[in-house]
Amino acid sequence: MDCLLQGKVALVTGSSRGLGLAEARALAAEGVRIAVNGRDAGTAEAAAATLRADGGRADAFAADVTDEAAVERLVADVVARCGSLDILVNNAGVAGQRLGKSVDEIESADWDAVIDSHLRSTFLCTKHAARAMKSRRWGRIVNTASVHVTGGGRPGVSSYSAAKAAVAGFGRTVAKELGAWGITVNTIAPGYIETDMLGGYSAEFLDTIRRQSPLGRLGKPEEVGALVAFLCSGPAAYITGALICIDGGRREYTWQ
Protein backbone atom coordinates (compact mmCIF):
# COMPACT_ATOMS: atom_id res chain seq x y z
CA MET A 1 0.00 0.00 0.00
CA ASP A 2 1.02 3.60 -0.64
CA CYS A 3 1.30 5.16 2.82
CA LEU A 4 0.29 8.53 1.34
CA LEU A 5 -3.11 7.16 0.35
CA GLN A 6 -4.01 5.25 3.50
CA GLY A 7 -6.92 6.97 5.21
CA LYS A 8 -7.66 9.29 2.30
CA VAL A 9 -11.24 9.62 1.02
CA ALA A 10 -12.13 9.28 -2.66
CA LEU A 11 -15.37 10.09 -4.45
CA VAL A 12 -15.62 8.03 -7.63
CA THR A 13 -18.59 9.09 -9.73
CA GLY A 14 -20.47 6.42 -11.61
CA SER A 15 -18.77 3.75 -9.52
CA SER A 16 -21.68 1.41 -8.94
CA ARG A 17 -20.49 -0.75 -11.85
CA GLY A 18 -18.05 -1.11 -14.70
CA LEU A 19 -14.95 1.02 -14.98
CA GLY A 20 -15.86 3.20 -12.01
CA LEU A 21 -16.17 0.18 -9.74
CA ALA A 22 -12.78 -1.11 -10.92
CA GLU A 23 -11.23 2.29 -10.16
CA ALA A 24 -12.86 2.31 -6.73
CA ARG A 25 -11.57 -1.20 -6.06
CA ALA A 26 -8.00 -0.22 -6.99
CA LEU A 27 -8.09 2.79 -4.66
CA ALA A 28 -9.66 0.75 -1.85
CA ALA A 29 -6.77 -1.72 -2.14
CA GLU A 30 -4.44 1.20 -1.34
CA GLY A 31 -6.28 1.96 1.89
CA VAL A 32 -8.52 4.71 0.50
CA ARG A 33 -12.05 5.04 1.86
CA ILE A 34 -14.44 5.07 -1.10
CA ALA A 35 -17.55 7.15 -1.61
CA VAL A 36 -19.41 5.09 -4.19
CA ASN A 37 -21.67 7.20 -6.37
CA GLY A 38 -24.49 6.31 -8.73
CA ARG A 39 -27.96 7.59 -9.55
CA ASP A 40 -29.65 4.60 -7.95
CA ALA A 41 -29.22 4.19 -4.19
CA GLY A 42 -29.68 0.42 -4.22
CA THR A 43 -27.08 -0.18 -6.92
CA ALA A 44 -24.60 2.15 -5.22
CA GLU A 45 -25.06 0.36 -1.89
CA ALA A 46 -24.57 -3.03 -3.55
CA ALA A 47 -21.27 -1.83 -5.03
CA ALA A 48 -20.16 -0.43 -1.67
CA ALA A 49 -21.02 -3.75 -0.04
CA THR A 50 -18.85 -5.54 -2.61
CA LEU A 51 -15.89 -3.32 -1.73
CA ARG A 52 -16.45 -3.88 1.99
CA ALA A 53 -16.60 -7.64 1.42
CA ASP A 54 -13.16 -7.37 -0.18
CA GLY A 55 -11.82 -5.67 2.95
CA GLY A 56 -12.19 -2.06 1.86
CA ARG A 57 -13.99 0.86 3.46
CA ALA A 58 -16.86 2.14 1.36
CA ASP A 59 -20.06 4.15 1.69
CA ALA A 60 -22.83 4.68 -0.87
CA PHE A 61 -23.98 8.12 -2.02
CA ALA A 62 -26.77 8.35 -4.58
CA ALA A 63 -26.77 11.57 -6.62
CA ASP A 64 -27.31 12.89 -10.13
CA VAL A 65 -23.95 14.51 -10.85
CA THR A 66 -25.38 16.69 -13.63
CA ASP A 67 -27.48 18.56 -11.03
CA GLU A 68 -25.49 21.25 -9.21
CA ALA A 69 -27.62 21.25 -6.07
CA ALA A 70 -27.27 17.47 -5.87
CA VAL A 71 -23.50 17.68 -6.35
CA GLU A 72 -23.16 20.31 -3.66
CA ARG A 73 -25.10 18.07 -1.26
CA LEU A 74 -23.07 15.05 -2.35
CA VAL A 75 -19.73 16.67 -1.54
CA ALA A 76 -21.05 17.99 1.78
CA ASP A 77 -22.41 14.54 2.67
CA VAL A 78 -19.11 12.82 1.80
CA VAL A 79 -17.14 15.25 3.97
CA ALA A 80 -19.63 14.94 6.83
CA ARG A 81 -19.76 11.15 6.81
CA CYS A 82 -16.16 10.35 5.85
CA GLY A 83 -14.32 13.31 7.38
CA SER A 84 -12.76 14.74 4.21
CA LEU A 85 -12.69 14.58 0.43
CA ASP A 86 -9.16 14.11 -0.87
CA ILE A 87 -9.58 12.39 -4.23
CA LEU A 88 -12.13 12.88 -7.00
CA VAL A 89 -12.40 10.50 -9.94
CA ASN A 90 -14.76 11.87 -12.59
CA ASN A 91 -15.96 8.70 -14.29
CA ALA A 92 -19.74 9.11 -14.70
CA GLY A 93 -21.26 9.44 -18.15
CA VAL A 94 -23.91 7.99 -20.44
CA ALA A 95 -23.58 6.70 -23.97
CA GLY A 96 -25.50 3.72 -25.33
CA GLN A 97 -28.66 4.49 -27.25
CA ARG A 98 -27.90 8.22 -27.39
CA LEU A 99 -25.04 7.51 -29.81
CA GLY A 100 -24.83 6.00 -33.27
CA LYS A 101 -26.30 8.82 -35.36
CA SER A 102 -24.54 11.14 -37.79
CA VAL A 103 -24.37 14.81 -36.88
CA ASP A 104 -27.33 15.73 -39.09
CA GLU A 105 -29.52 13.16 -37.34
CA ILE A 106 -28.72 13.76 -33.66
CA GLU A 107 -31.60 14.99 -31.54
CA SER A 108 -30.69 18.07 -29.50
CA ALA A 109 -31.92 16.37 -26.32
CA ASP A 110 -29.54 13.44 -26.91
CA TRP A 111 -26.65 15.83 -27.60
CA ASP A 112 -27.36 17.73 -24.39
CA ALA A 113 -27.67 14.54 -22.32
CA VAL A 114 -24.27 13.25 -23.48
CA ILE A 115 -22.53 16.60 -23.00
CA ASP A 116 -24.08 17.07 -19.57
CA SER A 117 -23.31 13.57 -18.31
CA HIS A 118 -19.62 13.77 -19.23
CA LEU A 119 -18.63 17.45 -19.27
CA ARG A 120 -21.11 19.17 -16.97
CA SER A 121 -20.73 16.45 -14.34
CA THR A 122 -16.93 16.78 -14.47
CA PHE A 123 -17.18 20.55 -14.06
CA LEU A 124 -19.67 20.42 -11.19
CA CYS A 125 -17.90 17.72 -9.21
CA THR A 126 -14.52 19.41 -9.71
CA LYS A 127 -15.92 22.78 -8.67
CA HIS A 128 -17.33 21.58 -5.37
CA ALA A 129 -14.61 19.02 -4.58
CA ALA A 130 -11.89 21.63 -5.19
CA ARG A 131 -13.38 23.81 -2.46
CA ALA A 132 -13.06 20.95 0.01
CA MET A 133 -9.53 20.12 -1.16
CA LYS A 134 -8.30 23.71 -1.03
CA SER A 135 -9.00 23.89 2.70
CA ARG A 136 -6.60 20.96 3.22
CA ARG A 137 -4.10 22.13 0.57
CA TRP A 138 -3.97 18.65 -0.95
CA GLY A 139 -6.01 16.81 -3.52
CA ARG A 140 -6.04 14.49 -6.50
CA ILE A 141 -8.49 14.83 -9.38
CA VAL A 142 -8.59 12.31 -12.22
CA ASN A 143 -10.88 12.99 -15.18
CA THR A 144 -11.94 10.55 -17.88
CA ALA A 145 -11.54 11.35 -21.57
CA SER A 146 -11.39 8.70 -24.31
CA VAL A 147 -9.48 7.19 -27.19
CA HIS A 148 -11.96 9.16 -29.32
CA VAL A 149 -10.02 12.27 -28.32
CA THR A 150 -6.51 10.98 -28.97
CA GLY A 151 -7.20 8.85 -32.03
CA GLY A 152 -10.19 10.53 -33.62
CA GLY A 153 -13.78 9.54 -32.99
CA ARG A 154 -15.51 6.91 -35.06
CA PRO A 155 -18.61 7.98 -36.99
CA GLY A 156 -21.74 8.29 -34.87
CA VAL A 157 -20.11 9.51 -31.65
CA SER A 158 -19.61 13.23 -32.30
CA SER A 159 -21.38 14.27 -29.08
CA TYR A 160 -19.28 11.84 -27.03
CA SER A 161 -16.06 12.91 -28.77
CA ALA A 162 -16.90 16.58 -28.22
CA ALA A 163 -17.60 16.03 -24.52
CA LYS A 164 -14.42 14.03 -23.97
CA ALA A 165 -12.25 16.53 -25.85
CA ALA A 166 -13.68 19.27 -23.66
CA VAL A 167 -12.96 17.23 -20.53
CA ALA A 168 -9.31 16.93 -21.61
CA GLY A 169 -8.99 20.68 -22.20
CA PHE A 170 -10.78 21.43 -18.95
CA GLY A 171 -8.34 19.23 -17.03
CA ARG A 172 -5.26 20.93 -18.47
CA THR A 173 -6.54 24.36 -17.46
CA VAL A 174 -7.81 23.41 -14.02
CA ALA A 175 -4.44 21.81 -13.23
CA LYS A 176 -2.89 25.28 -13.59
CA GLU A 177 -5.56 26.85 -11.40
CA LEU A 178 -5.33 24.37 -8.52
CA GLY A 179 -1.64 23.50 -8.42
CA ALA A 180 -0.81 26.18 -5.87
CA TRP A 181 -3.05 24.35 -3.37
CA GLY A 182 -1.24 21.04 -3.79
CA ILE A 183 -3.98 19.64 -6.00
CA THR A 184 -3.06 17.67 -9.11
CA VAL A 185 -5.47 17.27 -12.02
CA ASN A 186 -4.90 14.61 -14.66
CA THR A 187 -6.98 13.03 -17.39
CA ILE A 188 -6.95 9.45 -18.61
CA ALA A 189 -7.98 8.44 -22.12
CA PRO A 190 -9.08 4.80 -22.11
CA GLY A 191 -9.62 2.76 -25.23
CA TYR A 192 -12.14 -0.05 -25.42
CA ILE A 193 -12.24 -1.74 -22.01
CA GLU A 194 -13.91 -5.05 -21.20
CA THR A 195 -16.93 -3.87 -19.21
CA ASP A 196 -20.68 -4.26 -19.61
CA MET A 197 -20.63 -1.01 -21.62
CA LEU A 198 -19.46 -3.11 -24.60
CA GLY A 199 -22.55 -5.30 -24.47
CA GLY A 200 -24.21 -3.46 -27.34
CA TYR A 201 -21.36 -4.01 -29.80
CA SER A 202 -21.25 -6.91 -32.23
CA ALA A 203 -18.57 -9.58 -32.04
CA GLU A 204 -17.40 -8.49 -35.49
CA PHE A 205 -16.92 -4.90 -34.35
CA LEU A 206 -14.99 -5.95 -31.23
CA ASP A 207 -12.77 -8.22 -33.33
CA THR A 208 -11.96 -5.22 -35.52
CA ILE A 209 -11.07 -3.18 -32.43
CA ARG A 210 -8.75 -5.94 -31.22
CA ARG A 211 -6.97 -6.08 -34.59
CA GLN A 212 -6.45 -2.30 -34.50
CA SER A 213 -4.49 -2.57 -31.26
CA PRO A 214 -0.78 -3.47 -31.41
CA LEU A 215 -1.45 -5.63 -28.34
CA GLY A 216 -4.27 -7.48 -30.10
CA ARG A 217 -6.80 -7.24 -27.28
CA LEU A 218 -9.19 -5.04 -25.35
CA GLY A 219 -8.20 -3.38 -22.10
CA LYS A 220 -9.04 -4.76 -18.67
CA PRO A 221 -10.89 -2.68 -16.05
CA GLU A 222 -8.23 -3.41 -13.43
CA GLU A 223 -5.56 -1.93 -15.73
CA VAL A 224 -7.43 1.37 -15.79
CA GLY A 225 -7.98 1.14 -12.04
CA ALA A 226 -4.25 0.71 -11.49
CA LEU A 227 -3.51 3.83 -13.55
CA VAL A 228 -5.98 5.89 -11.53
CA ALA A 229 -4.51 4.64 -8.26
CA PHE A 230 -1.01 5.52 -9.48
CA LEU A 231 -2.04 9.07 -10.42
CA CYS A 232 -3.31 9.54 -6.87
CA SER A 233 -0.19 8.08 -5.25
CA GLY A 234 2.98 9.60 -3.85
CA PRO A 235 5.20 8.65 -6.84
CA ALA A 236 2.84 10.63 -9.14
CA ALA A 237 2.94 13.83 -7.08
CA TYR A 238 4.77 15.76 -9.83
CA ILE A 239 2.36 14.73 -12.59
CA THR A 240 -0.38 17.25 -13.30
CA GLY A 241 -2.15 18.59 -16.38
CA ALA A 242 -1.39 15.33 -18.21
CA LEU A 243 -3.52 13.41 -20.70
CA ILE A 244 -2.52 9.76 -20.38
CA CYS A 245 -3.60 7.20 -22.97
CA ILE A 246 -4.47 3.68 -21.91
CA ASP A 247 -5.67 2.24 -25.20
CA GLY A 248 -3.27 -0.54 -26.14
CA GLY A 249 -1.50 1.76 -28.61
CA ARG A 250 -4.58 2.09 -30.80
CA ARG A 251 -4.27 5.24 -32.92
CA GLU A 252 -5.40 4.50 -36.46
CA TYR A 253 -9.00 3.81 -37.37
CA THR A 254 -10.37 1.91 -40.34
CA TRP A 255 -14.09 1.63 -40.93
CA GLN A 256 -15.72 -1.31 -42.59
N, C-alpha and C positions, 0 to 999 in steps of 0.2 A: 504494500500500500504506500501511496505518496503521503508522507506525514503532513504536507501542506493542506491536503484535501480532507483529512479526517476531521469530522465534526462540522464541515461546511454544509450549507443548505443549497440545493439546486432545484429550480423550477424548470421542468421540461414540458413544454407545451405539446399537446397532441401525443402524450406518452402512454395512453391507455392500450396501445397496440403498435405493431409494426416497428418502424425505425425508431420512433420515439421511445418505445419500451426498451429496445436494445440499448439506446443511449443511456436511459435511466439505469438499466442493469449494470452497465459498465461503470458509471459513476458510483453506484451503490457499492460495487466491489472495491472501490477505493476509500470507502468509509464515509461517503457523502450521504446526507439525509435527503431523500427525494420527495419533492412535491409533485405528485402525479397529476397531470391535468388532462381533462377531456370534457366534451360537452355533456356527456351522460354520466351522472353520479355513480350509477351502478357499475358501469364499465371501468371507470377510473378507480373505484374501490377494489374491483377484482384485480386490476393490474397492480395496485399497491399491495394487496394481499400476496400476490405472486412474489413480489420483491421481498416482502417480509419473510415469506417461507424459505427464501434463499439466504436468509440471514441479514438482509439489509434493513434499513430504517426508511419507512415510506408512509406518506399520508396522501389521501385523495382530496383533490380540489376541483369541483366541477365549475366550469366557466366558459362562456363564449368569448374567445380572445379577440374577436373583431368589435366588441362592444366596450367602449372606453370605461364606462361606469363599472362594468363587470371586471375589467382588468384592474382597475384601481382597487376594488374590493378584494380581488384575488391576491394581489401583492400584499395588501394589508393583512389578509387572513394568513398568508404564508409566514409573514414576519411574526404575527401574534402567536401562532401555534408552534412554529419551529424555532423562533428566536432571532432569525436573521434571514436575509436572502443574499447569497454570495455568488451564485452561478445562475445564469439564465441560458437555456437552450431553446431557441426559437425553431421549433420543428413543425408546428401545426400548419395544415393547409389542405384544401380539397382539390380534387382533380376529377377523375372518373368521367361521368356522363356529361360534365360541363365542357369537356374537350372533344377534339375529333372533327371540328368544323373549320373550313377555311375562313379567312378574315371577313369575307363578304357575306358569310352565313351566320356568324356568331350573334346570338341574342345579347343585347346590352346587359340584361340581368345576369347572364352567365359570365360575361366579361367582368362585371363588378364583383360577383361572388368569388371568382378566382383571385382577382387583385386584392380584394379585402382579406381573404383567408391567408394569403401568403405575405403580402406587403403591409397592409394595415395592421395585422396582428403583430408582425415583427416590430413595427414602429411603436405601437401602444405598449407592448410588453417591455420593450427597451426603455421607453420613456419613464415608466413607473418603476421598473426595477433599478434603473440608474439612480434614481433619487434615494433608494434604500442603500445602494452600494456606495454612493458618494459619502454618506454619513460615516461609513467604516473605512473609506479610502482604500478599498480593495474590491475587485469584482472580476468575473469572467463572463463574457457574453459570446455565445457561438450561434451564428445564424446559418440558415440552410438555403443555399442556392441550388444549382443543378447543372448537370452535364449539358443541358440545353442552353446554358449561358456560355460555357467554355468551348463547346464544339458546334454550336449552331442548332437551333431547335428543329425538330422534324415537323413536316406539315401537319397542321391541325392543332398545334399547341401554342399559338401566338400569345394568348393571354397568360399562359403559364410561363412562357419564356420571358415575356415582358415583366411579370411580377418578380421572377427570380433574378433577372438582370438588375432590377431596381434594388432588390435586397442586397446584392453584391456591392452596388455603388453606395447604398446607405451605410453598410458596414464599414467601408473604407473611410467615409467621412466621420462617422460617429467614433471610430477609433481615435481620430485626432482630437475630437472634442473631450473624450473621457480619459485619455491617457494620464493627464495630470493628477487624477484621483486614484491612480493605481489600477485602473480598469482596462483590461484588454478586450478587444472586439475582433473576432475573426469569423470568416465565413467558409463553410465547406460546400463543395460542389459534387454531390454523389452522382454516379451513373445509375444504371439499372441494378437495383438491389433486390435480393430474393425475399420479398415480403408479400403479404396478401394484397398489396396494391397492384401487383402484376397479374392478379387473377383474371382481369378482363382482356389480357393479350393472348393472341393465338400462339400455339407452339411454334408455328412457322416464323412468326415475328421474333419471338425470343431466341430462336436458333440464329436468326440473322444478327441479332444484337450480340450474341456470343461470338460469332465469327468476326464481328467488327472490333472486338477487343483483342489486343496482342496476347492477353492471358487466356483467351478462349473460354471465358466463363462470366457469369454474373457475379456481382458483389454479395458479400454476406453481411447481414445486419450487425453482427458482432465486430466486423472490421470497421464499420462506421462508428460504432460505439467506442471502440478503442481510440480512434482519432479524436473524438470529442473529449474523452477523458484526458488524453494527452494535452490538448489545447487548454485544459483547465488546470494542468499540473504545474509543479514547480519548474521542471525543465523547459516549459514553454513560456516562461514569464516574459521573455523578450520578443515574443511573437505577437504582433498586433497589426490590424489592418490588412491581414493576408486573406487571399482567396485560395483555398487548398483543394485540389481535385482529388477525388477518390472514385475513379471511374475505369480502372483497369487499363488506362492508356488510350481509351477510346476517343478519337478526335475526328475522324472522317466518317461521313455519313453517305450511304448509298440507299436509294429508295427503289423498291421493287413494285 
